[in-house]
Amino acid sequence: MTVLAGVAALLMAAGLGYYMGRRQAVAPPTWKQRTSRIALSRAAFDLLVALTARRVRRSPMATLAAALVERART
């Protein structure tokens, strides 16, 4: 019964959050705003950061560090 009450509360909170978010949503940016130099440079920078983070995660040093941390835990 407690689980049922928890699920009901979670669903009510999700519905309320969805409703409030929909009411306060701003109009989507125009095509000109999305393709401005600043917007495009931010998107390019975000892509560069994501690619760098992926490369760092896949590097041999990161793999070695993860293995050492895992070994220290056991």
N, C-alpha and C positions, 0 to 999 in steps of 0.2 A: 504494500500500500504506500509506503514511503517512496519507493521508486516511482510509482505512478504519479504521486504529487510532485516529485522532482522533475519528471519529464513534462508534466503539465506546466509547471512554473517556467521551465526552460523554453517551451513553445510559446508561452505568453510573452516572455521577455523578447524572444526573437521577433515575434509579430509586432510588438510595440516598437522595437528598434527599427524594423523595416518601415513601418508606417511613419515614424518620426523622420527617418532619413529621406523618405520620398517627399515629405511635405517641405523639408528645408533644402532640398536639392536646388542648386543654381542651374541656370541655363548652360548647356554645353558650350564650350568655346567655339568661335567661328573658325572657318577654314583659314582665314588670314592669321588669326591668333595661334592656331596650331602649327602653322608653317613659317612663323617668323624666325628670324636668325637666332634669336635667343632661345626659342623653344627647340629648334633643331640642334643647336649647340648643346643644350642640356641633354637631349636625347642621345647625341653622340657621346657625350661624356659618361652618361649612365651605362651605355653599351661598353665603353672602354673599361669602366670600373668592373662591370660584370665579367668581361673576358679576362681581366687581370686576376680577379678573385678566383676564377675557375682554374687559371694556369697555376696560381699559387697552391691551390688545393691539390692539384695533380702533380706537383713537383716532387722530386725524390726526397727532399728535406722534409716536406710536410708528411709524406708517407712514413719516413723514418721517425719523425716526432710522434706521430700517432701510434706507431708500433711501440715506442718506448713508453708512452703514457699507458697504453694497454698492458704492457708487461709489468709496469710499476703497480698497477691496480691488483694484479694477481699475486 
